[in-house]
């Protein structure tokens, strides 16, 4: 089981991929999941040295604090 994503300039889609029937999954695998998505300006994409898999480093680079992050709940 793997959560994966696709994105465009306008949106992000998060979806599940697996080598088995996704209908067999319980709510623990699909409900109330939290995803952290960072939109990084292009000028940081090429020359900046930071670990893109480390959310704290990304937040430090962008001078963003946890309280500044919007939380979006989807039903």
mmCIF file of the N, C-alpha and C atoms, coordinates in Angstrom:
data_MODEL
# 
_entry.id   MODEL 
# 
loop_
_atom_site.group_PDB 
_atom_site.id 
_atom_site.type_symbol 
_atom_site.label_atom_id 
_atom_site.label_alt_id 
_atom_site.label_comp_id 
_atom_site.label_asym_id 
_atom_site.label_entity_id 
_atom_site.label_seq_id 
_atom_site.pdbx_PDB_ins_code 
_atom_site.Cartn_x 
_atom_site.Cartn_y 
_atom_site.Cartn_z 
_atom_site.occupancy 
_atom_site.B_iso_or_equiv 
_atom_site.pdbx_formal_charge 
_atom_site.auth_seq_id 
_atom_site.auth_comp_id 
_atom_site.auth_asym_id 
_atom_site.auth_atom_id 
_atom_site.pdbx_PDB_model_num 
ATOM 1   N N  . UNK A 1 1  ? 0.851   -1.177 0.000   1.00 0.00 ? 1  UNK A N  1 
ATOM 2   C CA . UNK A 1 1  ? 0.000   0.000  0.000   1.00 0.00 ? 1  UNK A CA 1 
ATOM 3   C C  . UNK A 1 1  ? 0.888   1.229  0.000   1.00 0.00 ? 1  UNK A C  1 
ATOM 4   N N  . UNK A 1 2  ? 0.577   2.159  -0.893  1.00 0.00 ? 2  UNK A N  1 
ATOM 5   C CA . UNK A 1 2  ? 1.370   3.381  -0.976  1.00 0.00 ? 2  UNK A CA 1 
ATOM 6   C C  . UNK A 1 2  ? 0.464   4.563  -1.303  1.00 0.00 ? 2  UNK A C  1 
ATOM 7   N N  . UNK A 1 3  ? 0.619   5.616  -0.525  1.00 0.00 ? 3  UNK A N  1 
ATOM 8   C CA . UNK A 1 3  ? -0.027  6.873  -0.876  1.00 0.00 ? 3  UNK A CA 1 
ATOM 9   C C  . UNK A 1 3  ? 0.845   7.524  -1.931  1.00 0.00 ? 3  UNK A C  1 
ATOM 10  N N  . UNK A 1 4  ? 0.246   8.049  -2.972  1.00 0.00 ? 4  UNK A N  1 
ATOM 11  C CA . UNK A 1 4  ? 0.989   8.702  -4.037  1.00 0.00 ? 4  UNK A CA 1 
ATOM 12  C C  . UNK A 1 4  ? 0.293   10.026 -4.350  1.00 0.00 ? 4  UNK A C  1 
ATOM 13  N N  . UNK A 1 5  ? 0.892   10.810 -5.208  1.00 0.00 ? 5  UNK A N  1 
ATOM 14  C CA . UNK A 1 5  ? 0.303   12.108 -5.520  1.00 0.00 ? 5  UNK A CA 1 
ATOM 15  C C  . UNK A 1 5  ? 0.574   12.486 -6.964  1.00 0.00 ? 5  UNK A C  1 
ATOM 16  N N  . UNK A 1 6  ? -0.216  13.415 -7.418  1.00 0.00 ? 6  UNK A N  1 
ATOM 17  C CA . UNK A 1 6  ? -0.057  14.021 -8.734  1.00 0.00 ? 6  UNK A CA 1 
ATOM 18  C C  . UNK A 1 6  ? -0.375  15.499 -8.540  1.00 0.00 ? 6  UNK A C  1 
ATOM 19  N N  . UNK A 1 7  ? 0.294   16.350 -9.276  1.00 0.00 ? 7  UNK A N  1 
ATOM 20  C CA . UNK A 1 7  ? 0.028   17.774 -9.101  1.00 0.00 ? 7  UNK A CA 1 
ATOM 21  C C  . UNK A 1 7  ? 0.124   18.509 -10.427 1.00 0.00 ? 7  UNK A C  1 
ATOM 22  N N  . UNK A 1 8  ? -0.549  19.624 -10.474 1.00 0.00 ? 8  UNK A N  1 
ATOM 23  C CA . UNK A 1 8  ? -0.458  20.556 -11.592 1.00 0.00 ? 8  UNK A CA 1 
ATOM 24  C C  . UNK A 1 8  ? -0.149  21.920 -10.988 1.00 0.00 ? 8  UNK A C  1 
ATOM 25  N N  . UNK A 1 9  ? -0.134  22.927 -11.808 1.00 0.00 ? 9  UNK A N  1 
ATOM 26  C CA . UNK A 1 9  ? 0.087   24.285 -11.327 1.00 0.00 ? 9  UNK A CA 1 
ATOM 27  C C  . UNK A 1 9  ? -1.059  24.736 -10.423 1.00 0.00 ? 9  UNK A C  1 
ATOM 28  N N  . UNK A 1 10 ? -2.228  24.111 -10.576 1.00 0.00 ? 10 UNK A N  1 
ATOM 29  C CA . UNK A 1 10 ? -3.427  24.564 -9.878  1.00 0.00 ? 10 UNK A CA 1 
ATOM 30  C C  . UNK A 1 10 ? -3.897  23.668 -8.749  1.00 0.00 ? 10 UNK A C  1 
ATOM 31  N N  . UNK A 1 11 ? -3.532  22.374 -8.733  1.00 0.00 ? 11 UNK A N  1 
ATOM 32  C CA . UNK A 1 11 ? -4.075  21.488 -7.707  1.00 0.00 ? 11 UNK A CA 1 
ATOM 33  C C  . UNK A 1 11 ? -3.164  20.302 -7.416  1.00 0.00 ? 11 UNK A C  1 
ATOM 34  N N  . UNK A 1 12 ? -3.544  19.560 -6.382  1.00 0.00 ? 12 UNK A N  1 
ATOM 35  C CA . UNK A 1 12 ? -2.829  18.354 -5.962  1.00 0.00 ? 12 UNK A CA 1 
ATOM 36  C C  . UNK A 1 12 ? -3.860  17.257 -5.761  1.00 0.00 ? 12 UNK A C  1 
ATOM 37  N N  . UNK A 1 13 ? -3.542  16.051 -6.218  1.00 0.00 ? 13 UNK A N  1 
ATOM 38  C CA . UNK A 1 13 ? -4.380  14.880 -5.966  1.00 0.00 ? 13 UNK A CA 1 
ATOM 39  C C  . UNK A 1 13 ? -3.557  13.862 -5.198  1.00 0.00 ? 13 UNK A C  1 
ATOM 40  N N  . UNK A 1 14 ? -4.138  13.306 -4.151  1.00 0.00 ? 14 UNK A N  1 
ATOM 41  C CA . UNK A 1 14 ? -3.490  12.253 -3.370  1.00 0.00 ? 14 UNK A CA 1 
ATOM 42  C C  . UNK A 1 14 ? -4.323  10.999 -3.561  1.00 0.00 ? 14 UNK A C  1 
ATOM 43  N N  . UNK A 1 15 ? -3.655  9.881  -3.837  1.00 0.00 ? 15 UNK A N  1 
ATOM 44  C CA . UNK A 1 15 ? -4.379  8.647  -4.098  1.00 0.00 ? 15 UNK A CA 1 
ATOM 45  C C  . UNK A 1 15 ? -3.590  7.451  -3.588  1.00 0.00 ? 15 UNK A C  1 
ATOM 46  N N  . UNK A 1 16 ? -4.278  6.330  -3.470  1.00 0.00 ? 16 UNK A N  1 
ATOM 47  C CA . UNK A 1 16 ? -3.671  5.085  -3.009  1.00 0.00 ? 16 UNK A CA 1 
ATOM 48  C C  . UNK A 1 16 ? -3.329  4.201  -4.190  1.00 0.00 ? 16 UNK A C  1 
ATOM 49  N N  . UNK A 1 17 ? -2.194  3.513  -4.080  1.00 0.00 ? 17 UNK A N  1 
ATOM 50  C CA . UNK A 1 17 ? -1.798  2.495  -5.054  1.00 0.00 ? 17 UNK A CA 1 
ATOM 51  C C  . UNK A 1 17 ? -1.439  1.231  -4.282  1.00 0.00 ? 17 UNK A C  1 
ATOM 52  N N  . UNK A 1 18 ? -1.782  0.097  -4.847  1.00 0.00 ? 18 UNK A N  1 
ATOM 53  C CA . UNK A 1 18 ? -1.432  -1.164 -4.194  1.00 0.00 ? 18 UNK A CA 1 
ATOM 54  C C  . UNK A 1 18 ? -1.414  -2.285 -5.220  1.00 0.00 ? 18 UNK A C  1 
ATOM 55  N N  . UNK A 1 19 ? -0.898  -3.422 -4.790  1.00 0.00 ? 19 UNK A N  1 
ATOM 56  C CA . UNK A 1 19 ? -0.911  -4.607 -5.640  1.00 0.00 ? 19 UNK A CA 1 
ATOM 57  C C  . UNK A 1 19 ? -2.029  -5.557 -5.203  1.00 0.00 ? 19 UNK A C  1 
ATOM 58  N N  . UNK A 1 20 ? -3.005  -5.017 -4.458  1.00 0.00 ? 20 UNK A N  1 
ATOM 59  C CA . UNK A 1 20 ? -4.159  -5.801 -4.036  1.00 0.00 ? 20 UNK A CA 1 
ATOM 60  C C  . UNK A 1 20 ? -5.411  -4.928 -4.154  1.00 0.00 ? 20 UNK A C  1 
ATOM 61  N N  . UNK A 1 21 ? -6.562  -5.533 -3.963  1.00 0.00 ? 21 UNK A N  1 
ATOM 62  C CA . UNK A 1 21 ? -7.846  -4.834 -4.084  1.00 0.00 ? 21 UNK A CA 1 
ATOM 63  C C  . UNK A 1 21 ? -7.979  -3.782 -2.978  1.00 0.00 ? 21 UNK A C  1 
ATOM 64  N N  . UNK A 1 22 ? -8.057  -2.511 -3.354  1.00 0.00 ? 22 UNK A N  1 
ATOM 65  C CA . UNK A 1 22 ? -8.173  -1.442 -2.367  1.00 0.00 ? 22 UNK A CA 1 
ATOM 66  C C  . UNK A 1 22 ? -9.485  -1.516 -1.579  1.00 0.00 ? 22 UNK A C  1 
ATOM 67  N N  . UNK A 1 23 ? -10.457 -2.238 -2.093  1.00 0.00 ? 23 UNK A N  1 
ATOM 68  C CA . UNK A 1 23 ? -11.714 -2.422 -1.383  1.00 0.00 ? 23 UNK A CA 1 
ATOM 69  C C  . UNK A 1 23 ? -11.558 -3.209 -0.099  1.00 0.00 ? 23 UNK A C  1 
ATOM 70  N N  . UNK A 1 24 ? -10.428 -3.887 0.068   1.00 0.00 ? 24 UNK A N  1 
ATOM 71  C CA . UNK A 1 24 ? -10.169 -4.659 1.279   1.00 0.00 ? 24 UNK A CA 1 
ATOM 72  C C  . UNK A 1 24 ? -9.649  -3.797 2.432   1.00 0.00 ? 24 UNK A C  1 
ATOM 73  N N  . UNK A 1 25 ? -9.329  -2.546 2.160   1.00 0.00 ? 25 UNK A N  1 
ATOM 74  C CA . UNK A 1 25 ? -8.784  -1.668 3.199   1.00 0.00 ? 25 UNK A CA 1 
ATOM 75  C C  . UNK A 1 25 ? -9.852  -1.260 4.200   1.00 0.00 ? 25 UNK A C  1 
ATOM 76  N N  . UNK A 1 26 ? -9.440  -1.153 5.442   1.00 0.00 ? 26 UNK A N  1 
ATOM 77  C CA . UNK A 1 26 ? -10.334 -0.674 6.485   1.00 0.00 ? 26 UNK A CA 1 
ATOM 78  C C  . UNK A 1 26 ? -10.232 0.830  6.632   1.00 0.00 ? 26 UNK A C  1 
ATOM 79  N N  . UNK A 1 27 ? -11.108 1.415  7.422   1.00 0.00 ? 27 UNK A N  1 
ATOM 80  C CA . UNK A 1 27 ? -11.105 2.863  7.623   1.00 0.00 ? 27 UNK A CA 1 
ATOM 81  C C  . UNK A 1 27 ? -9.793  3.388  8.209   1.00 0.00 ? 27 UNK A C  1 
ATOM 82  N N  . UNK A 1 28 ? -9.079  2.584  8.945   1.00 0.00 ? 28 UNK A N  1 
ATOM 83  C CA . UNK A 1 28 ? -7.811  3.019  9.522   1.00 0.00 ? 28 UNK A CA 1 
ATOM 84  C C  . UNK A 1 28 ? -6.773  3.373  8.477   1.00 0.00 ? 28 UNK A C  1 
ATOM 85  N N  . UNK A 1 29 ? -6.919  2.825  7.284   1.00 0.00 ? 29 UNK A N  1 
ATOM 86  C CA . UNK A 1 29 ? -5.974  3.108  6.200   1.00 0.00 ? 29 UNK A CA 1 
ATOM 87  C C  . UNK A 1 29 ? -6.411  4.269  5.311   1.00 0.00 ? 29 UNK A C  1 
ATOM 88  N N  . UNK A 1 30 ? -7.671  4.654  5.417   1.00 0.00 ? 30 UNK A N  1 
ATOM 89  C CA . UNK A 1 30 ? -8.186  5.649  4.472   1.00 0.00 ? 30 UNK A CA 1 
ATOM 90  C C  . UNK A 1 30 ? -8.815  6.881  5.116   1.00 0.00 ? 30 UNK A C  1 
ATOM 91  N N  . UNK A 1 31 ? -9.269  6.781  6.350   1.00 0.00 ? 31 UNK A N  1 
ATOM 92  C CA . UNK A 1 31 ? -9.967  7.896  6.990   1.00 0.00 ? 31 UNK A CA 1 
ATOM 93  C C  . UNK A 1 31 ? -9.036  8.661  7.930   1.00 0.00 ? 31 UNK A C  1 
ATOM 94  N N  . UNK A 1 32 ? -9.292  9.950  8.058   1.00 0.00 ? 32 UNK A N  1 
ATOM 95  C CA . UNK A 1 32 ? -8.574  10.812 9.008   1.00 0.00 ? 32 UNK A CA 1 
ATOM 96  C C  . UNK A 1 32 ? -7.062  10.798 8.816   1.00 0.00 ? 32 UNK A C  1 
ATOM 97  N N  . UNK A 1 33 ? -6.616  10.760 7.581   1.00 0.00 ? 33 UNK A N  1 
ATOM 98  C CA . UNK A 1 33 ? -5.187  10.810 7.278   1.00 0.00 ? 33 UNK A CA 1 
ATOM 99  C C  . UNK A 1 33 ? -4.738  12.266 7.204   1.00 0.00 ? 33 UNK A C  1 
ATOM 100 N N  . UNK A 1 34 ? -3.504  12.516 7.599   1.00 0.00 ? 34 UNK A N  1 
ATOM 101 C CA . UNK A 1 34 ? -2.943  13.867 7.562   1.00 0.00 ? 34 UNK A CA 1 
ATOM 102 C C  . UNK A 1 34 ? -1.810  13.889 6.552   1.00 0.00 ? 34 UNK A C  1 
ATOM 103 N N  . UNK A 1 35 ? -1.857  14.839 5.621   1.00 0.00 ? 35 UNK A N  1 
ATOM 104 C CA . UNK A 1 35 ? -0.811  15.015 4.618   1.00 0.00 ? 35 UNK A CA 1 
ATOM 105 C C  . UNK A 1 35 ? -0.298  16.437 4.724   1.00 0.00 ? 35 UNK A C  1 
ATOM 106 N N  . UNK A 1 36 ? 1.003   16.577 4.641   1.00 0.00 ? 36 UNK A N  1 
ATOM 107 C CA . UNK A 1 36 ? 1.608   17.908 4.670   1.00 0.00 ? 36 UNK A CA 1 
ATOM 108 C C  . UNK A 1 36 ? 2.176   18.182 3.286   1.00 0.00 ? 36 UNK A C  1 
ATOM 109 N N  . UNK A 1 37 ? 1.684   19.237 2.668   1.00 0.00 ? 37 UNK A N  1 
ATOM 110 C CA . UNK A 1 37 ? 2.087   19.590 1.309   1.00 0.00 ? 37 UNK A CA 1 
ATOM 111 C C  . UNK A 1 37 ? 2.706   20.979 1.343   1.00 0.00 ? 37 UNK A C  1 
ATOM 112 N N  . UNK A 1 38 ? 3.912   21.095 0.824   1.00 0.00 ? 38 UNK A N  1 
ATOM 113 C CA . UNK A 1 38 ? 4.592   22.391 0.774   1.00 0.00 ? 38 UNK A CA 1 
ATOM 114 C C  . UNK A 1 38 ? 4.655   22.864 -0.669  1.00 0.00 ? 38 UNK A C  1 
ATOM 115 N N  . UNK A 1 39 ? 4.234   24.086 -0.889  1.00 0.00 ? 39 UNK A N  1 
ATOM 116 C CA . UNK A 1 39 ? 4.361   24.716 -2.200  1.00 0.00 ? 39 UNK A CA 1 
ATOM 117 C C  . UNK A 1 39 ? 5.563   25.640 -2.108  1.00 0.00 ? 39 UNK A C  1 
ATOM 118 N N  . UNK A 1 40 ? 6.633   25.253 -2.789  1.00 0.00 ? 40 UNK A N  1 
ATOM 119 C CA . UNK A 1 40 ? 7.911   25.957 -2.688  1.00 0.00 ? 40 UNK A CA 1 
ATOM 120 C C  . UNK A 1 40 ? 8.098   26.835 -3.917  1.00 0.00 ? 40 UNK A C  1 
ATOM 121 N N  . UNK A 1 41 ? 8.371   28.126 -3.727  1.00 0.00 ? 41 UNK A N  1 
ATOM 122 C CA . UNK A 1 41 ? 8.607   29.010 -4.876  1.00 0.00 ? 41 UNK A CA 1 
ATOM 123 C C  . UNK A 1 41 ? 9.755   28.505 -5.752  1.00 0.00 ? 41 UNK A C  1 
ATOM 124 N N  . UNK A 1 42 ? 9.657   28.756 -7.038  1.00 0.00 ? 42 UNK A N  1 
ATOM 125 C CA . UNK A 1 42 ? 10.623  28.232 -8.013  1.00 0.00 ? 42 UNK A CA 1 
ATOM 126 C C  . UNK A 1 42 ? 12.055  28.645 -7.714  1.00 0.00 ? 42 UNK A C  1 
ATOM 127 N N  . UNK A 1 43 ? 12.266  29.825 -7.159  1.00 0.00 ? 43 UNK A N  1 
ATOM 128 C CA . UNK A 1 43 ? 13.643  30.271 -6.926  1.00 0.00 ? 43 UNK A CA 1 
ATOM 129 C C  . UNK A 1 43 ? 14.381  29.393 -5.918  1.00 0.00 ? 43 UNK A C  1 
ATOM 130 N N  . UNK A 1 44 ? 13.652  28.600 -5.129  1.00 0.00 ? 44 UNK A N  1 
ATOM 131 C CA . UNK A 1 44 ? 14.294  27.676 -4.196  1.00 0.00 ? 44 UNK A CA 1 
ATOM 132 C C  . UNK A 1 44 ? 14.530  26.307 -4.823  1.00 0.00 ? 44 UNK A C  1 
ATOM 133 N N  . UNK A 1 45 ? 13.942  26.067 -5.962  1.00 0.00 ? 45 UNK A N  1 
ATOM 134 C CA . UNK A 1 45 ? 13.993  24.747 -6.570  1.00 0.00 ? 45 UNK A CA 1 
ATOM 135 C C  . UNK A 1 45 ? 15.333  24.338 -7.129  1.00 0.00 ? 45 UNK A C  1 
ATOM 136 N N  . UNK A 1 46 ? 16.090  25.251 -7.684  1.00 0.00 ? 46 UNK A N  1 
ATOM 137 C CA . UNK A 1 46 ? 17.334  24.895 -8.357  1.00 0.00 ? 46 UNK A CA 1 
ATOM 138 C C  . UNK A 1 46 ? 18.554  24.945 -7.446  1.00 0.00 ? 46 UNK A C  1 
ATOM 139 N N  . UNK A 1 47 ? 18.882  26.107 -6.917  1.00 0.00 ? 47 UNK A N  1 
ATOM 140 C CA . UNK A 1 47 ? 20.154  26.264 -6.231  1.00 0.00 ? 47 UNK A CA 1 
ATOM 141 C C  . UNK A 1 47 ? 20.140  25.992 -4.745  1.00 0.00 ? 47 UNK A C  1 
ATOM 142 N N  . UNK A 1 48 ? 18.991  26.040 -4.122  1.00 0.00 ? 48 UNK A N  1 
ATOM 143 C CA . UNK A 1 48 ? 18.938  25.898 -2.667  1.00 0.00 ? 48 UNK A CA 1 
ATOM 144 C C  . UNK A 1 48 ? 19.272  24.478 -2.245  1.00 0.00 ? 48 UNK A C  1 
ATOM 145 N N  . UNK A 1 49 ? 20.040  24.402 -1.173  1.00 0.00 ? 49 UNK A N  1 
ATOM 146 C CA . UNK A 1 49 ? 20.386  23.085 -0.629  1.00 0.00 ? 49 UNK A CA 1 
ATOM 147 C C  . UNK A 1 49 ? 19.572  22.854 0.639   1.00 0.00 ? 49 UNK A C  1 
ATOM 148 N N  . UNK A 1 50 ? 18.581  22.016 0.501   1.00 0.00 ? 50 UNK A N  1 
ATOM 149 C CA . UNK A 1 50 ? 17.775  21.635 1.656   1.00 0.00 ? 50 UNK A CA 1 
ATOM 150 C C  . UNK A 1 50 ? 17.152  20.278 1.379   1.00 0.00 ? 50 UNK A C  1 
ATOM 151 N N  . UNK A 1 51 ? 16.821  19.582 2.432   1.00 0.00 ? 51 UNK A N  1 
ATOM 152 C CA . UNK A 1 51 ? 16.222  18.257 2.328   1.00 0.00 ? 51 UNK A CA 1 
ATOM 153 C C  . UNK A 1 51 ? 14.724  18.425 2.096   1.00 0.00 ? 51 UNK A C  1 
ATOM 154 N N  . UNK A 1 52 ? 14.278  18.192 0.885   1.00 0.00 ? 52 UNK A N  1 
ATOM 155 C CA . UNK A 1 52 ? 12.867  18.380 0.540   1.00 0.00 ? 52 UNK A CA 1 
ATOM 156 C C  . UNK A 1 52 ? 11.949  17.398 1.268   1.00 0.00 ? 52 UNK A C  1 
ATOM 157 N N  . UNK A 1 53 ? 12.510  16.334 1.812   1.00 0.00 ? 53 UNK A N  1 
ATOM 158 C CA . UNK A 1 53 ? 11.695  15.372 2.556   1.00 0.00 ? 53 UNK A CA 1 
ATOM 159 C C  . UNK A 1 53 ? 11.594  15.745 4.035   1.00 0.00 ? 53 UNK A C  1 
ATOM 160 N N  . UNK A 1 54 ? 12.256  16.814 4.444   1.00 0.00 ? 54 UNK A N  1 
ATOM 161 C CA . UNK A 1 54 ? 12.247  17.264 5.832   1.00 0.00 ? 54 UNK A CA 1 
ATOM 162 C C  . UNK A 1 54 ? 11.407  18.538 5.926   1.00 0.00 ? 54 UNK A C  1 
ATOM 163 N N  . UNK A 1 55 ? 10.180  18.402 6.424   1.00 0.00 ? 55 UNK A N  1 
ATOM 164 C CA . UNK A 1 55 ? 9.259   19.540 6.460   1.00 0.00 ? 55 UNK A CA 1 
ATOM 165 C C  . UNK A 1 55 ? 9.816   20.690 7.290   1.00 0.00 ? 55 UNK A C  1 
ATOM 166 N N  . UNK A 1 56 ? 10.533  20.395 8.364   1.00 0.00 ? 56 UNK A N  1 
ATOM 167 C CA . UNK A 1 56 ? 11.081  21.475 9.188   1.00 0.00 ? 56 UNK A CA 1 
ATOM 168 C C  . UNK A 1 56 ? 12.115  22.285 8.415   1.00 0.00 ? 56 UNK A C  1 
ATOM 169 N N  . UNK A 1 57 ? 12.961  21.629 7.620   1.00 0.00 ? 57 UNK A N  1 
ATOM 170 C CA . UNK A 1 57 ? 13.931  22.361 6.805   1.00 0.00 ? 57 UNK A CA 1 
ATOM 171 C C  . UNK A 1 57 ? 13.232  23.223 5.756   1.00 0.00 ? 57 UNK A C  1 
ATOM 172 N N  . UNK A 1 58 ? 12.183  22.700 5.169   1.00 0.00 ? 58 UNK A N  1 
ATOM 173 C CA . UNK A 1 58 ? 11.421  23.469 4.179   1.00 0.00 ? 58 UNK A CA 1 
ATOM 174 C C  . UNK A 1 58 ? 10.797  24.696 4.846   1.00 0.00 ? 58 UNK A C  1 
ATOM 175 N N  . UNK A 1 59 ? 10.207  24.497 6.011   1.00 0.00 ? 59 UNK A N  1 
ATOM 176 C CA . UNK A 1 59 ? 9.590   25.610 6.723   1.00 0.00 ? 59 UNK A CA 1 
ATOM 177 C C  . UNK A 1 59 ? 10.626  26.652 7.129   1.00 0.00 ? 59 UNK A C  1 
ATOM 178 N N  . UNK A 1 60 ? 11.797  26.201 7.586   1.00 0.00 ? 60 UNK A N  1 
ATOM 179 C CA . UNK A 1 60 ? 12.867  27.134 7.954   1.00 0.00 ? 60 UNK A CA 1 
ATOM 180 C C  . UNK A 1 60 ? 13.320  27.946 6.743   1.00 0.00 ? 60 UNK A C  1 
ATOM 181 N N  . UNK A 1 61 ? 13.484  27.284 5.606   1.00 0.00 ? 61 UNK A N  1 
ATOM 182 C CA . UNK A 1 61 ? 13.912  27.958 4.382   1.00 0.00 ? 61 UNK A CA 1 
ATOM 183 C C  . UNK A 1 61 ? 12.923  29.051 3.973   1.00 0.00 ? 61 UNK A C  1 
ATOM 184 N N  . UNK A 1 62 ? 11.644  28.755 4.120   1.00 0.00 ? 62 UNK A N  1 
ATOM 185 C CA . UNK A 1 62 ? 10.594  29.691 3.719   1.00 0.00 ? 62 UNK A CA 1 
ATOM 186 C C  . UNK A 1 62 ? 10.204  30.662 4.834   1.00 0.00 ? 62 UNK A C  1 
ATOM 187 N N  . UNK A 1 63 ? 10.846  30.509 5.990   1.00 0.00 ? 63 UNK A N  1 
ATOM 188 C CA . UNK A 1 63 ? 10.549  31.354 7.152   1.00 0.00 ? 63 UNK A CA 1 
ATOM 189 C C  . UNK A 1 63 ? 9.068   31.257 7.530   1.00 0.00 ? 63 UNK A C  1 
ATOM 190 N N  . UNK A 1 64 ? 8.588   30.016 7.642   1.00 0.00 ? 64 UNK A N  1 
ATOM 191 C CA . UNK A 1 64 ? 7.199   29.734 7.981   1.00 0.00 ? 64 UNK A CA 1 
ATOM 192 C C  . UNK A 1 64 ? 7.179   28.962 9.295   1.00 0.00 ? 64 UNK A C  1 
ATOM 193 N N  . UNK A 1 65 ? 6.204   29.273 10.141  1.00 0.00 ? 65 UNK A N  1 
ATOM 194 C CA . UNK A 1 65 ? 6.021   28.549 11.390  1.00 0.00 ? 65 UNK A CA 1 
ATOM 195 C C  . UNK A 1 65 ? 4.748   27.718 11.316  1.00 0.00 ? 65 UNK A C  1 
ATOM 196 N N  . UNK A 1 66 ? 4.664   26.734 12.189  1.00 0.00 ? 66 UNK A N  1 
ATOM 197 C CA . UNK A 1 66 ? 3.513   25.829 12.211  1.00 0.00 ? 66 UNK A CA 1 
ATOM 198 C C  . UNK A 1 66 ? 2.192   26.606 12.289  1.00 0.00 ? 66 UNK A C  1 
ATOM 199 N N  . UNK A 1 67 ? 2.151   27.670 13.060  1.00 0.00 ? 67 UNK A N  1 
ATOM 200 C CA . UNK A 1 67 ? 0.918   28.452 13.227  1.00 0.00 ? 67 UNK A CA 1 
ATOM 201 C C  . UNK A 1 67 ? 0.486   29.142 11.931  1.00 0.00 ? 67 UNK A C  1 
ATOM 202 N N  . UNK A 1 68 ? 1.409   29.279 10.965  1.00 0.00 ? 68 UNK A N  1 
ATOM 203 C CA . UNK A 1 68 ? 1.106   29.941 9.696   1.00 0.00 ? 68 UNK A CA 1 
ATOM 204 C C  . UNK A 1 68 ? 0.491   29.001 8.661   1.00 0.00 ? 68 UNK A C  1 
ATOM 205 N N  . UNK A 1 69 ? 0.457   27.720 8.967   1.00 0.00 ? 69 UNK A N  1 
ATOM 206 C CA . UNK A 1 69 ? 0.022   26.716 7.995   1.00 0.00 ? 69 UNK A CA 1 
ATOM 207 C C  . UNK A 1 69 ? -1.485  26.509 8.080   1.00 0.00 ? 69 UNK A C  1 
ATOM 208 N N  . UNK A 1 70 ? -2.137  26.543 6.929   1.00 0.00 ? 70 UNK A N  1 
ATOM 209 C CA . UNK A 1 70 ? -3.579  26.303 6.862   1.00 0.00 ? 70 UNK A CA 1 
ATOM 210 C C  . UNK A 1 70 ? -3.853  24.812 6.959   1.00 0.00 ? 70 UNK A C  1 
ATOM 211 N N  . UNK A 1 71 ? -4.875  24.463 7.712   1.00 0.00 ? 71 UNK A N  1 
ATOM 212 C CA . UNK A 1 71 ? -5.303  23.070 7.791   1.00 0.00 ? 71 UNK A CA 1 
ATOM 213 C C  . UNK A 1 71 ? -6.616  22.953 7.033   1.00 0.00 ? 71 UNK A C  1 
ATOM 214 N N  . UNK A 1 72 ? -6.651  22.024 6.094   1.00 0.00 ? 72 UNK A N  1 
ATOM 215 C CA . UNK A 1 72 ? -7.836  21.822 5.265   1.00 0.00 ? 72 UNK A CA 1 
ATOM 216 C C  . UNK A 1 72 ? -8.384  20.439 5.573   1.00 0.00 ? 72 UNK A C  1 
ATOM 217 N N  . UNK A 1 73 ? -9.643  20.360 5.938   1.00 0.00 ? 73 UNK A N  1 
ATOM 218 C CA . UNK A 1 73 ? -10.278 19.082 6.245   1.00 0.00 ? 73 UNK A CA 1 
ATOM 219 C C  . UNK A 1 73 ? -11.240 18.751 5.113   1.00 0.00 ? 73 UNK A C  1 
ATOM 220 N N  . UNK A 1 74 ? -11.061 17.568 4.524   1.00 0.00 ? 74 UNK A N  1 
ATOM 221 C CA . UNK A 1 74 ? -11.916 17.113 3.428   1.00 0.00 ? 74 UNK A CA 1 
ATOM 222 C C  . UNK A 1 74 ? -12.831 16.008 3.927   1.00 0.00 ? 74 UNK A C  1 
ATOM 223 N N  . UNK A 1 75 ? -14.049 16.015 3.491   1.00 0.00 ? 75 UNK A N  1 
ATOM 224 C CA . UNK A 1 75 ? -14.997 14.960 3.865   1.00 0.00 ? 75 UNK A CA 1 
ATOM 225 C C  . UNK A 1 75 ? -15.148 13.980 2.741   1.00 0.00 ? 75 UNK A C  1 
# 
